[in-house]
Amino acid sequence: MILAVDASSVTAAAALCSGDGTVVRSDFLHSGLTHSETLLPMIRRVLGDTSVADLDAIAVTAGPGSFTGVRIGVATVKGLAFDRDIPCIAVSALEAVAYQFPEENAVICVVMDARRGQFYNALFRVENGEVERLCPDRAVDGVALAEELAAYDRVIVAGDGAQLFAPLFPAGEVAPPQRQYVTGHGVALAAQKQKTMPAAALMPVYLRLSQAERQLRLKKGES
């Protein structure tokens, strides 16, 4: 059994899945950035009678996304896995969203609002149920991304930045609200292609410095 967890944005999700990705139980919350209060209770609800010690692995979105949310998600999973020596799997939050469109034959453009006119983004081609990554996770200017997408015939825009990005690329199909966010099931499916690691090796993945870190570097005279 695999526990899949996400806290990378304003939403939080968890799912208990079998080895092939079939969902046993799942939960999803869109209550703002209150993950420090809601994530562990959500995980307990999803686990039900299943003991953490009985898990084969725990998958978590390690980024990109909200700096606070990613830290909480990764720290929570490390806490659950460390003492019990449960393998962990780091998953891209962007890739987890792409796995929610298995029936579409299209390029899935996943965007998360990175502020300052930028988006966290990755592109995936979905064809006959298979998900192919077209580029690494990145922080990209919205206008430049729209120009890049013009090369593709059919583009579905998903992620929590979909509505914000949509005016920049009117030709894209905006995913319905219930499919714009990371789900536990998406995390579990994306985890199937990733290698496991010990809890001690699990780390957040940031595509750029946080505002606080940028200000600290400026004070130190670093670029």
C-alpha positions in Angstrom: 0.0 0.0 0.0 1.1 3.5 -0.8 0.2 6.7 1.0 0.2 9.7 -1.3 0.3 13.2 0.1 0.2 16.8 -1.3 0.4 20.2 0.5 2.1 22.1 -2.3 -0.6 24.8 -2.9 -3.7 26.2 -1.3 -5.2 22.7 -1.5 -4.2 19.6 0.4 -4.8 16.0 -0.6 -4.1 12.5 0.6 -4.9 9.0 -0.7 -4.3 5.4 0.3 -3.7 3.4 -2.8 -2.8 -0.1 -3.8 0.4 -0.8 -5.7 -1.3 -0.3 -9.1 -2.6 3.1 -8.1 -6.2 2.0 -7.3 -7.6 4.4 -4.6 -8.7 2.7 -1.4 -9.5 6.0 0.4 -8.8 9.6 -0.4 -9.5 13.1 0.9 -9.1 16.6 -0.5 -9.3 20.0 1.2 -9.5 23.5 -0.3 -9.3 25.5 2.9 -6.3 27.8 2.2 -2.8 27.5 3.6 -3.7 25.8 6.9 -1.8 22.6 6.2 -0.1 22.6 9.6 -3.5 22.1 11.2 -5.2 19.9 8.6 -2.7 17.6 6.9 -2.1 15.1 9.7 -5.8 14.7 10.5 -6.4 14.2 6.8 -3.8 11.5 6.7 -5.3 9.7 9.7 -8.7 9.7 8.0 -7.3 8.3 4.8 -5.3 5.6 6.6 -8.3 4.4 8.6 -7.4 1.1 10.1 -4.2 0.8 8.1 -1.1 1.2 10.2 1.7 3.5 9.0 4.1 0.6 9.6 2.2 -1.5 7.1 2.8 1.0 4.2 5.2 0.0 1.4 6.0 3.6 0.7 4.9 7.2 1.2 4.8 9.6 -1.8 4.7 13.3 -1.4 4.8 16.3 -3.7 8.3 17.8 -3.0 7.7 20.9 -5.1 7.4 23.2 -6.8 4.7 25.3 -5.1 4.1 27.2 -2.0 7.3 27.3 0.0 5.4 26.8 3.3 3.1 24.1 1.9 6.0 22.1 0.4 7.9 22.3 3.6 5.0 21.1 5.7 4.2 18.2 3.3 7.8 17.0 3.2 8.3 17.4 6.9 5.1 15.5 7.7 6.1 12.6 5.5 9.6 12.5 6.9 8.2 12.4 10.4 5.9 9.5 9.5 8.5 7.5 7.6 11.8 8.1 9.5 11.4 6.0 12.7 9.6 3.2 10.8 12.2 3.1 8.0 9.4 3.4 5.3 10.7 4.3 1.8 9.7 7.7 0.5 9.0 8.9 -3.1 9.4 12.5 -4.1 6.9 13.6 -6.8 6.7 16.8 -8.9 3.4 18.6 -8.1 3.2 19.5 -11.7 3.5 15.9 -12.9 0.9 14.8 -10.4 -1.6 17.1 -12.1 -0.8 15.7 -15.5 -1.7 12.2 -14.4 -5.3 13.4 -13.9 -5.9 13.4 -17.7 -5.3 9.8 -18.8 -8.2 9.8 -21.4 -7.0 13.0 -23.2 -4.8 13.0 -26.2 -3.3 16.5 -25.7 -0.4 18.5 -24.3 -1.1 19.2 -20.7 0.3 22.5 -19.6 0.4 22.6 -15.8 0.9 26.0 -14.3 1.2 27.2 -10.7 1.3 30.9 -9.8 4.9 31.7 -8.9 4.1 35.4 -8.4 6.0 38.3 -10.1 4.5 37.5 -13.5 6.0 34.0 -13.5 4.6 30.5 -13.4 5.9 27.2 -12.2 5.4 25.1 -15.3 6.0 21.8 -17.0 4.5 20.3 -20.2 3.4 16.7 -20.7 2.1 14.9 -23.7 -0.7 12.5 -22.9 -1.5 9.9 -25.5 -3.4 6.6 -25.2 -3.2 6.8 -21.4 0.6 7.3 -21.3 2.2 10.5 -19.8 5.4 11.8 -21.4 7.3 14.7 -19.9 8.3 17.3 -22.5 10.4 19.6 -20.3 11.7 19.9 -16.8 9.9 21.7 -14.0 10.8 25.4 -14.4 9.8 29.0 -13.5 8.8 30.7 -16.7 7.4 34.0 -17.8 3.8 33.7 -18.8 4.1 35.5 -22.1 7.1 33.4 -23.2 5.2 30.2 -22.2 2.2 31.3 -24.3 4.4 31.7 -27.3 5.9 28.3 -26.8 2.5 26.6 -26.6 1.5 28.0 -30.0 3.5 25.1 -31.5 1.0 22.5 -30.2 -2.3 21.5 -31.8 -4.3 20.9 -28.6 -3.3 22.2 -25.2 -5.2 21.7 -21.9 -4.2 24.2 -19.2 -4.3 22.8 -15.6 -2.9 23.6 -12.2 -3.9 26.2 -9.6 -2.6 29.0 -12.0 -4.8 27.9 -14.9 -7.3 30.7 -14.6 -4.5 33.3 -14.2 -2.7 32.1 -17.2 -5.7 31.5 -19.5 -6.0 35.1 -20.8 -2.4 34.9 -22.0 -3.2 31.8 -24.1 -6.8 31.9 -25.3 -6.3 28.9 -27.6 -5.8 26.6 -24.6 -8.6 24.5 -23.0 -8.9 25.3 -19.4 -9.4 22.2 -17.3 -12.5 22.1 -15.1 -12.0 23.3 -11.5 -12.1 19.8 -10.0 -9.2 18.7 -12.2 -7.0 21.8 -11.8 -5.5 20.8 -8.5 -3.2 18.0 -7.2 -5.0 14.9 -5.9 -3.7 12.1 -3.9 -4.5 9.7 -6.7 -2.4 11.8 -9.1 0.5 11.7 -6.7 0.3 8.0 -6.4 0.2 7.5 -10.2 3.2 9.8 -10.7 5.1 8.0 -8.0 5.0 4.7 -9.9 7.7 6.0 -12.2 10.0 7.4 -9.5 12.6 5.7 -7.3 12.2 5.3 -3.6 14.6 7.0 -1.1 15.2 6.9 2.6 13.3 9.5 4.6 16.6 11.3 5.5 17.2 12.0 1.7 13.7 13.5 1.1 14.0 17.2 0.6 11.9 20.0 -0.8 12.5 21.0 -4.4 12.4 24.8 -4.9 12.8 26.3 -8.4 13.7 29.7 -7.0 14.5 31.3 -3.6 11.7 32.4 -1.3 11.2 36.1 -0.8 12.8 36.0 2.6 15.9 34.2 1.2 16.1 36.7 -1.7 16.1 39.6 0.8 18.7 38.0 2.9 21.0 37.5 -0.1 20.5 41.2 -1.1 21.5 42.3 2.4 24.7 40.1 2.1 25.4 41.6 -1.3 24.9 38.3 -3.1 23.3 38.0 -6.6 
